Amino acid sequence: MAEYTTFEHDVLVIGAGGAGLRAAIEASAAGVSVGLICKSLLGKAHTVMAEGGMAAAMGNVDDRDNWKVHFSDTMRGGQYVNNWRMAELHAKEAPDRVRELEAWGAVFDRTKDGKILQRNFGGHRYPRLAHVGDRTGLELIRTLQDHGIHQGIDVHMEVTVISLLKDGDRVVGVFAYEREHGRFRVFKAKAVILATGGVGRAYKITSNSWEGTGDGHALAYHAGAELIDMEFIQFHPTGMVWPPSVRGIFVTEGVRGEGGILKNSEGKRFMFDDIPDLYKDQTAKDPEEGWRYTQGDKSANRPPELLTRDHVARCINREVKAGRGSPHGGVYLDIAWIKEKLPNSVEHIKKKLPSMYHQFMQLANLDITTTPMEVGPTTHYIMGGIRVDADTQASTLPGLYAAGECASGINGANRLGGNSLSDLIVFGKRAGEYAAKFAKENGHGSIDDSQIEAEAKRALEPFEREGGDNPFNIQHDLQDMMQKLVGIVRLEDEMQEALAGLEKLNERASRSSITGNVDFNPGWHTALDLRNLLTVSEAITRSAIERKESRGGQFREDYPNKDPEFAKFNIAVKEVDGRMQISRVPLPEMPAELKAVIEEMG
Amino acid sequence: MKATFSIRRGGREGGEMVDYQTEVTEGMVVLDAVHQIQAESAPDLACRWNCKAGKCGSCSAEINGMPKLMCMTRMDTIDTSQPVTIEPMRAFPVVKDLIADVSWNYDVKKRIKKFKPRPPDAEDGTWRMQQEDIDRVQEFRKCIECYLCQDVCHVLRDHVKHEEFIGPRFLVYSAALEMHPLDTEDRTEDLKDMFGIGYCNITKCCTKVCPEHITITDNAIIPLKERVVDEHYDPLAKLVRIFRKKK
C-alpha cells in the first residue's frame, strides 16, 4: 500500500506563475477554498523572466490605440488561426487587469502626466506594453504573490504533480510528491486549474528553466484532454549565444523597442531585405523612419527589427546559414549605436534596460552601452497547449481548466511579445472565476485507490531498476534531437526520424535508473519529468508533420509557403488507447462584426 | 581545466563536505559546475535553481564563504588552485545539501500589513503618480528575494534573532510599502515593536551582497529608522498620541 497524505480544496491550482496566482486569487475571492501548488518556491516561477511588458490597449501614450487595434494585431500576428473569441476577450479585458495590478501595489513606469507608461513592441501597432524597466514579469509575480498571501490561499511549495486523478470522465484531484522527503500527496478538488507554463526544456537551446517540462500539457493529455496547435513553437530571435553556459538566455525585445538594430558580420542591417507582404504597409521605409518610431514619432512606421518573432528568428537563421553570422553563430544586436542620436546614451540604456546591461556585464563581460551583443534564436514559448473554451477556460474534460502558456488558442501560429503577461492575468482570472463556479455547483468526486497505487508504483520504479541510463543523459539526448530535427526549420524526413528517435528514448526512459533515496533528489525528479517531455515532444512532432505548410512558429522547408487550406483548422492530439491520435478541428466562424474590425484596421 | 569543488552533502541532521572534480570551461558559472557534477557523478545532489539569469533568486549559496547567486558567479572570478567550497546559506536551517529552509521568510512577509491604497482620485478611476515619486520604490521592488541579505545579516546569522527581527529583506519590503505614494497604512509601530528595526546597527553587509545592487541600508533602513524615531520618540508627537488616545 502506498503511503500518502490527503488534502482537500474546492479549487486546486497547479502552477504559481502569473496565471496560477491570478486564478487562485480570483477563485479565493469567489468564496471557495483554494490550494495552490508550486513546483518551486513561491515567487520563483518562470514569469519572473518576462522582461518587456504586458500588452493592454490603454492608449496612455498614443490615444489612437484601442481594443480593436490590439485584437487585429493579435490575429495578424497569429496568422489568423487564433481562437478569435480569446483574442477578443484578451484585447478588451487586458486594460482592466493591468489597472487592477496597480490597485494591488504594482509600480509601473510613468508617462509625463503620471499615467502608466507604454512601450513599443514587435507586432503591436502602437506603444502598448505597460512595463517596469525590463523586469515587468518580476513586478507581476511579486504583486500577485504579495496580494495573494493575504487571501487565505493554501500554498503548497516544492510539490510536483505527477498525474491527474479522475472519477469517470471528470478530473477530481491530483497525485503529487513533495520535494524535501519525496512523500506522496493526494489532493482532492472539485475543480483543477492547470497553469504550468511551457515546454522549453524539450530543446537544447532554450530560455526556459528546469521547470518548463510541459507538465500541464502532459498531465491533461494523459487524462484524456485534447491539445491543439502543438506544432507552433516560438523561437525567440534574440537569445544569448556566448559564452556556452549562457546560450539561450533571453535578451528582451525591449532592446529593439528602444532602438536596437540587427546586423550581420558584414555590418549590414539585414532586416530591411525581407519584409513580409502582410506587414509592408506598417514597416519603416528606411533606418531614419525606424529610429523616429522608437522615439515615439506617431507618423513613423516601425523598424523591421520589430516584425513578429517568428519572422525575425528565421531571418537570423538565414544570415547564420549563409555564413554571415557572428563568431559564435549568431548575429549582432546593437543598441550602443544610439550614441549617434542621444548624447546621454550610456545612462539612457542603463535606465531603460538595466537587467540587460547587468546580464551581459556579469555573464559575458560585455558592456552593451559600447559593444554590440551576439544573439541567436532560442526556444522561448509554445503557442500550443490544452484546448480550452474561450470564455471559461474549461478544457475538454469536466472539472479541468487551464490558463496561461499551457492553454492554447489566443496566440494562433505566433504570439506577439507582451501578449503573454496580459494573457496570464486575463485568462488566469477567468479560469479562477469559472473553476470556482464549477466547484460551487459540484461536490467532490470519488477517487479509486487503484489509481493511486498504480501512480505510486510507477513513480518509484526508477529506484528499483539497476544499470539503466542516467535520466540526465536521456534528457540531454532528447534536447539534442529535438533541436536538430524539429527546430526552427522542419522537414518531413527529419521529423519521421525524430519519431523513431522518440520511440528509442521512451524505451530508454522506461529502463532509466537512479541512485540515492527520495529525499530532494534531482535525478529522480528528472526521471519523472522525462515522461512529460517525451509526451510533448511527440505531440510537437506529430502536429508539425500534419501541418504541411509554413505559418508562424512552424516553418517547413518542404512546404515553405502558407496554404489557405490549413487556415481552416487547428491540429489536435488526444490519447486514445494509449496512442496519440491526431485530428483536424475546424476553426469556428468569426462573427461579421469582428471580421469588420480586421478589415477596418487593415 | 579540472577544478575541485568541495560541496556540503547531507540532510537536516548533519552533513559533511565532499570533493568533486569537474571540467571548467570558458564562461562557466558556479551553477554550471554544480549541474555538471549532478550529471556526471552525483545525480542526487540537491540545489535550487530556476532562471539561471539572476532574476529569480533561487540559487543562493555560500561560495568560498561568500553569500552569492551561483548562476551569476563566473568561474573565472574564482581561484581554482584551491578546492572551491559551496555551502547552503547559514542563517537558515539546512534541508539537504545546498538547500536551505527559507520558509521563515514567507511567514515573516505575511505578518507585514498589506498595501492599502488611497481611493482612486483621477477622473478615470485610477491614480496619477510622477516617475520621480516612484523611483525609490522601484529600486526596492527590484528585489528578487534571494535572501542573501538575510543570510549575511549578523543579527540573524550570528545572534539568531529570527523571532524578534525581520531582517534587511523585509525592511526593504516595508520601505517599499511605506514609501509607495498611494499607500495609506502605517507600519512604523510594528517596525519598532514586532519587527525589531532597532537591532540593525547599519553595518551595511546586506547592501554589499545584494545582487540587485539595492542600497538597502542607506535608502531603505535608515529612512525607516528615521520615521520610527519621528513618530515614536519625538516627545511632541508622543504627547499628541496620548491626547488622541484619551479622546
Interface residues (C-beta under 8 A of the other chain):
Chain A: S40 L41 L42 G43 K44 A45 H46 V48 M49 R99 E102 A103 W104 G105 V107 D109 R110 D113 G114 K115 V132 G133 R135 G137 L138 E139 R142 D146 H147 I149 H150 M157 E180 S209 W210 E211 W242 P243 P244 S245 V246 I249 F250 S355 H358 Q359 Q362 L363 A364 N365 N470 P471 F472 N473 H476 I514 T515 G516 N517 D519 F520 N521 P522 G523 W524 T526
Chain B: G11 T25 E26 G27 M28 V29 D32 Q38 A39 P43 D44 L45 A46 C47 R48 W49 N50 C51 K52 A53 G54 K55 C56 G57 S58 M72 R74 V95 K96 D97 I99 V102 S103 Y106 K109 K110 K114 F115 P117 P120 G125 T126 W127 R128 M129 Q130 Q131 I134 V137 Q138 R141 K142 C143 I144 E145 L177 H180 D183
